[in-house]
């Protein structure tokens, strides 16, 4: 029994000795009483000195639970006072370590890296400008022309840390994914092309998480914002402050320092604060630039800046027994995150014109692309508001896109296509609408998911039976998006037919319809996506329509000309066996010459811009005109040549006619055969 008591006494004495030594170590670093302590930094010293201080704090914290200290009120007061001094010192060291590494990220280089690993945005601004070989409307304003003529698996966070009990010298980033080491984060200009200068290890991978929808992936480039040895020190300090009940103070220090660093990096990106009135007044080109910049900035913020901050917070605080979720992380990044997503939200709810549909779709696709990363980075209860905001932005952008397409259809149906184009060429609105449709086809993958209802046709807009309509039974099995495109083409055709009626020359009206429907067909044929959506049957129908317009032109123009080359009415007694009337022959040839001259002069000024179509029509004319003329002269040339001046009647050789036909539809005046 005596031996047991002796052992207990010795143990108590050893404990007291260790405690006194620990108290002495902590008090020696009390910067309130020691000038030397104020000038020095514990965690800038050697490892032995750092470990000695941390062990002293542990000894004091352990002693606070000891009955020996609890029974000794004087000792207890001294221990409590010393632990407060220790916590003040650790707070000071914690702040200094954080501030020594609170350097803003090189956002310019990261933007280049993100851009290099991202698909380019579709550039629709130039495509939508329809340039004709004369001055005139080049946009949707073609519907607003007022002049009669137109001139000219397991949940995997962004960083997976399986073991936080880091040994001295062990890298705290060993299990991190998509990691750019600390030494590389301020020299990123070589990253993106596959070459890392200086030989630094850079891991830029794609991770898939089973908590996401199948096929989605989270792609982040996680930067080691603080070196691993400093992270180890910060975690050691945080663990002791939290055990001593200084959790809130530790979090406040961390948040204040890291928030300033995040804010500085965010400001370097130049993300704009939202003003709804400014967005409403933005011109199309300016909005295009701002949306493109926001998409790049958002990728840097979510996939690099916020993801790296989340990972840093986890490395320091995760599994330390706090019941705090990641409220500290949210406090650090919440203001920049809200400002970032407020831009997209403002765009989504502002009223935009149909021309801006494709920038809205770019924005929608960017948010869709970022959503898995947003859900991975902002995955806690405290960050639910960010996840909800992103989801709501996506929903609002989708609704905005549907509204813009609907508005485009309504405008096309409502506004008359008043302007006549000279020479019966392609109307600017035809070019504009078909470019618009082609761009819609480029966004097929997105719009197929957004457009789920078939269009409301003419009966939905007006009781006027003269407006176009669409029989959906002719397009069974086609997607709602395809039906919308066909409906837009039907509206365009209807408007073109109305415009064609303003031409006084029926032949020119047919050329106009042939040109425009042919252009529609060519635009469809030129896009695989558009061909697949429109379908073979409707494309075949459109092809038949422009060919029918070409046939009608030929009948309208050449029936009268070729009528002069018939035999009927040339014979004196009406019998083909009798002699032909010279007078009738002279009148026929004079009429033919006059009519052909007029057609040649006028139709050389008309324009068929498609070379192949123009040549096909010229060949078709020649194949009818030249044989008929050759046959007529073959039968009656000898009679005419008996006249005193046969050249007054036979003004054209076969070569003259053929050459003249090649002048047709070139859009320029010609020197005529006299």
Residue pairs with C-beta under 8 A, 6 or more apart in sequence:
12 68
15 63
15 66
15 68
16 68
18 59
19 59
19 60
19 63
19 69
19 79
21 56
21 59
22 55
22 56
22 57
22 59
22 60
22 63
23 56
23 60
23 78
23 79
23 82
25 52
25 53
25 56
26 53
26 56
26 57
26 60
26 82
26 83
26 85
26 86
26 89
27 82
27 85
28 34
28 37
29 37
29 40
29 42
29 53
29 89
30 37
30 85
30 89
31 37
31 38
31 89
31 92
32 85
32 88
41 93
41 96
42 49
42 50
42 53
42 89
42 93
43 50
43 93
43 96
43 97
43 233
47 168
50 233
51 168
54 236
54 240
56 86
57 83
57 86
57 90
57 240
58 240
60 79
60 82
60 83
60 86
61 83
61 240
61 243
61 244
63 69
63 79
64 76
64 79
64 80
64 83
68 75
69 75
69 76
69 79
70 76
83 244
86 240
86 244
87 241
87 244
87 246
87 249
90 237
90 240
90 241
91 241
91 246
91 249
91 250
91 253
93 233
93 237
94 234
94 237
94 238
94 241
94 250
94 253
94 254
95 253
95 257
97 226
97 230
97 233
97 234
97 237
98 226
98 234
98 253
98 254
98 257
98 258
99 257
100 230
101 225
101 226
101 227
101 230
102 257
102 258
102 260
102 261
103 186
103 261
104 261
104 264
104 265
104 268
105 185
105 186
105 223
105 225
105 265
105 268
105 304
105 305
105 308
106 185
106 186
106 187
106 188
107 265
107 268
107 269
107 300
107 305
108 268
109 187
109 188
109 189
109 191
110 188
110 221
110 300
110 304
111 269
111 296
111 297
111 300
112 188
112 189
112 192
113 188
113 191
113 192
113 221
114 221
114 296
114 299
114 300
114 303
114 304
115 192
115 296
116 192
116 193
117 192
117 204
117 219
118 296
118 299
121 292
121 295
121 362
122 358
122 362
122 439
122 442
122 443
124 358
124 359
124 439
125 284
125 285
125 288
127 435
127 438
127 439
128 139
128 355
128 432
128 435
128 436
128 439
129 138
129 139
130 138
130 139
130 142
130 428
130 431
130 432
130 435
131 138
132 138
132 152
132 421
132 425
132 426
132 428
132 431
133 425
133 607
133 609
133 667
134 150
134 151
134 152
134 421
134 422
135 151
135 152
136 150
136 151
136 152
136 419
136 421
136 428
137 144
137 145
137 150
137 419
137 428
137 429
138 428
138 432
139 355
139 428
139 432
140 353
140 354
140 355
140 408
140 411
140 429
140 432
140 436
142 417
142 419
142 427
142 428
142 429
142 432
143 411
143 412
143 415
143 416
143 417
143 429
143 495
144 415
145 417
145 418
145 419
146 418
147 418
147 419
148 418
148 419
148 420
148 502
149 419
149 420
149 421
149 422
150 419
150 420
150 421
150 422
150 427
150 428
151 422
153 208
153 209
153 210
154 209
154 210
155 209
155 210
155 211
156 177
156 207
156 209
156 210
156 211
156 218
157 310
157 314
157 376
157 379
158 177
158 178
158 218
158 220
158 222
158 307
158 310
158 311
158 373
158 376
158 377
159 175
159 176
159 177
159 178
159 179
159 222
159 307
159 310
159 311
159 314
159 315
160 175
160 176
160 177
161 172
161 175
161 176
161 314
161 315
161 318
162 175
163 175
164 235
164 315
164 318
164 319
166 172
166 228
166 232
166 235
168 232
169 229
170 228
170 232
171 228
172 228
172 231
172 232
172 235
172 315
173 179
173 181
173 224
173 228
173 231
173 315
176 203
176 222
176 224
176 311
177 203
177 205
177 207
177 222
178 203
178 204
178 205
178 207
178 219
178 220
178 221
178 222
178 307
179 202
179 203
179 222
179 223
179 224
180 188
180 191
180 202
180 203
180 204
180 221
180 222
180 223
180 224
181 200
181 201
181 202
181 224
182 223
182 224
182 225
182 226
182 227
182 228
183 200
183 227
184 191
184 196
184 198
184 200
184 202
185 223
185 224
185 225
187 197
187 198
190 196
190 197
191 202
191 204
196 202
204 221
206 217
206 219
207 217
207 218
207 219
207 220
208 216
208 217
208 218
209 217
209 218
209 372
209 376
211 375
212 218
212 372
212 375
212 376
216 371
216 372
217 372
218 372
218 373
218 375
218 376
219 303
219 373
220 302
220 303
220 304
220 307
220 373
220 376
220 377
221 303
221 304
221 307
222 304
222 307
222 308
222 311
223 304
223 308
224 308
225 261
225 308
225 309
225 312
226 234
226 312
231 312
231 315
231 316
234 316
235 315
235 316
235 317
235 320
237 250
238 250
238 254
238 316
238 317
238 320
239 320
241 247
241 249
241 250
242 250
242 320
242 321
242 322
247 322
247 324
251 324
251 327
251 328
251 331
254 313
254 316
254 317
254 328
254 332
255 328
255 331
255 332
258 309
258 312
258 313
258 332
259 331
259 332
259 333
259 335
262 305
262 309
262 332
262 333
262 336
263 335
263 336
265 305
266 301
266 305
266 336
266 339
266 340
269 297
269 300
269 301
270 293
270 297
271 294
271 297
271 301
271 336
271 339
271 340
271 343
272 290
272 343
273 339
273 342
274 339
274 342
274 343
274 345
274 346
276 346
276 350
279 287
279 346
279 347
279 350
280 350
280 351
282 290
284 353
284 355
284 356
287 347
287 352
287 356
287 359
288 359
290 343
291 347
291 359
291 362
291 363
292 362
294 340
294 343
294 344
294 363
295 362
295 363
295 366
297 340
298 340
298 344
298 366
298 370
299 366
299 370
301 336
301 337
301 340
302 370
302 373
302 374
302 377
303 370
303 373
305 333
305 336
306 333
306 336
306 337
306 377
306 378
307 373
307 376
307 377
309 329
309 332
309 333
310 326
310 329
310 333
310 377
313 326
313 328
313 329
313 332
314 326
317 324
317 328
325 380
325 381
325 382
326 380
326 382
326 383
327 382
329 380
329 383
330 378
330 380
330 382
330 383
330 386
334 386
337 378
337 386
338 386
338 389
341 386
341 389
341 390
341 393
344 363
344 367
344 393
344 397
345 389
345 392
345 393
345 396
347 360
347 363
347 397
348 360
348 363
348 393
348 396
348 397
348 400
349 396
349 400
352 360
352 400
352 404
353 404
353 407
354 404
354 405
354 407
354 408
354 411
354 436
356 404
357 401
357 404
357 405
357 408
357 440
358 439
358 443
360 397
360 400
360 401
360 404
361 401
361 443
361 446
361 447
363 397
364 394
364 397
364 398
364 401
364 446
364 450
365 446
367 390
367 393
367 394
367 397
368 394
368 446
370 390
371 390
371 391
371 394
374 386
374 387
374 390
375 387
377 383
378 384
378 386
378 387
379 387
398 450
401 447
401 450
402 450
402 451
405 440
405 447
405 451
405 484
406 456
408 436
408 488
409 455
409 484
409 487
409 488
409 491
410 461
412 433
412 488
412 491
412 492
412 495
413 458
413 461
413 467
413 468
413 491
414 461
416 495
416 498
417 427
417 429
417 495
417 496
417 498
417 499
418 499
418 502
419 427
419 428
419 499
420 499
420 502
420 503
421 427
421 428
421 512
422 605
422 607
423 508
423 605
423 606
423 607
423 667
424 503
424 508
424 509
424 511
424 512
424 515
424 606
424 607
425 512
425 515
425 606
425 607
425 608
425 609
425 667
426 515
426 516
426 519
426 609
427 496
427 499
427 512
427 516
429 492
429 495
430 492
430 496
430 516
430 519
430 520
431 519
433 488
433 489
433 492
434 492
434 519
434 520
434 523
435 523
436 488
437 485
437 488
437 489
437 523
437 530
438 523
438 526
438 527
438 530
440 447
440 481
440 485
441 485
441 527
441 529
441 530
441 533
442 527
442 529
444 481
444 529
444 533
447 481
448 479
448 481
451 479
451 480
451 481
451 484
452 480
453 480
454 472
454 480
454 483
454 484
455 470
455 480
455 483
455 484
455 487
457 468
457 469
457 470
457 487
458 464
458 467
458 468
458 469
458 470
459 469
461 467
467 494
468 490
468 491
468 493
468 494
470 483
470 486
470 487
470 490
472 483
474 537
474 538
475 482
475 483
475 486
475 535
475 538
478 486
478 533
478 535
479 533
481 533
482 533
482 534
482 535
485 530
485 533
485 534
486 534
486 538
489 520
489 534
489 542
492 520
493 517
493 520
493 545
496 512
496 513
496 516
496 517
497 513
499 512
500 509
500 510
500 512
500 513
501 509
503 509
503 512
505 602
506 556
507 553
507 556
507 557
507 603
508 606
510 549
510 550
510 552
510 553
510 556
511 549
511 553
511 606
511 608
511 665
513 545
513 546
513 549
514 546
514 549
514 550
514 553
514 608
514 613
515 607
515 608
515 609
515 610
515 613
517 542
517 545
517 546
517 549
518 546
518 610
518 613
519 610
520 542
521 539
521 542
521 543
521 546
522 610
523 530
524 530
524 531
524 534
524 539
524 542
525 531
525 539
531 539
550 617
550 620
553 617
554 617
554 620
554 621
554 624
557 599
557 603
558 621
558 624
558 625
560 595
561 592
561 595
561 596
561 599
561 625
562 624
562 625
562 628
564 588
564 589
564 591
564 592
564 595
565 588
565 592
565 628
565 629
565 631
565 632
567 576
567 635
569 584
570 580
570 581
570 584
570 585
570 588
570 636
571 578
571 579
571 580
571 581
572 578
572 579
572 580
572 581
580 636
580 639
582 639
582 640
582 642
582 643
585 636
585 639
585 640
585 649
586 640
586 643
586 649
589 640
589 649
589 650
589 651
590 649
592 629
593 649
593 651
593 652
596 652
596 657
596 660
597 672
597 673
600 660
600 663
600 664
600 670
600 672
601 669
601 670
601 672
603 664
603 665
604 663
604 664
604 665
604 666
604 668
604 669
604 670
605 667
605 668
605 669
606 664
606 665
606 667
607 665
607 666
607 667
608 614
608 617
608 665
614 664
614 665
614 666
617 664
617 665
618 661
618 662
618 664
618 665
621 661
621 664
622 657
622 658
622 661
625 657
625 661
626 654
626 657
626 658
629 652
629 654
629 657
630 654
633 650
637 650
640 646
640 649
640 650
641 650
643 649
651 673
651 674
652 660
652 673
656 673
660 670
660 672
660 673
663 670
